[in-house]
């Protein structure tokens, strides 16, 4: 599933050195590999849909 991710916040996932947590302008949480991003910039990604009861999308790949 393709998304446009406009980053409003990001930080390392607690206990991890290679996984980041990204929040978009709608408050949606995305978890995926570390990428050098800029707050306010929009990135094209491919991510899993949220599952019932899930609270985040997993980033499969960065498309840009």
Buried (B, 14 or more C-beta within 10 A) or exposed (E): EEBEBBBBEBEEEEEEEEBBBBBBEEEBBBBBEEBEBEEEEBBEBBBBEBEEEEEBBBBBEBEE
